[in-house]
Amino acid sequence: FKEKNILDLNSQITPTTLSSGQMQKISFIRCLISEAKILFLDESTSNLDKDSKILINQLLSTQDLTIINSTHNKTDFSYDKSLKIEIINNKRELIV
């Protein structure tokens, strides 16, 4: 994280000391480190800034994995090789 303030590296890091956006970034990092083959996402970028969303999208697009993503904001993720199903007015629509 590129924080402008000086960080105390001796402080304990817990879910209460991190923002929800920082916790989401850590979750993505853990996924990449573990070399997961399937990634289930639920509003996974909702608390991230625009630059972080772009970076994560770029990183995930280079990975060889299956992503199942549930989101209200379909512009957060855009993959060339994707099958999209949208639910509009309680009806599923396949977007090809």
NORMOBEL-V809998 format. One record per helix or strand of 2 or more residues. SS is the DSSP state (helix for helix, strand for strand). FROM is the first residue (numbers start at 1). LEN is the number of residues. If there is no record, write none. Layout:
BEGIN
SS;FROM;LEN + SS;FROM;LEN
END
This chain:
BEGIN
helix;20;15 + strand;38;5 + helix;50;12 + strand;66;5 + helix;74;3 + strand;84;5 + strand;91;5
END
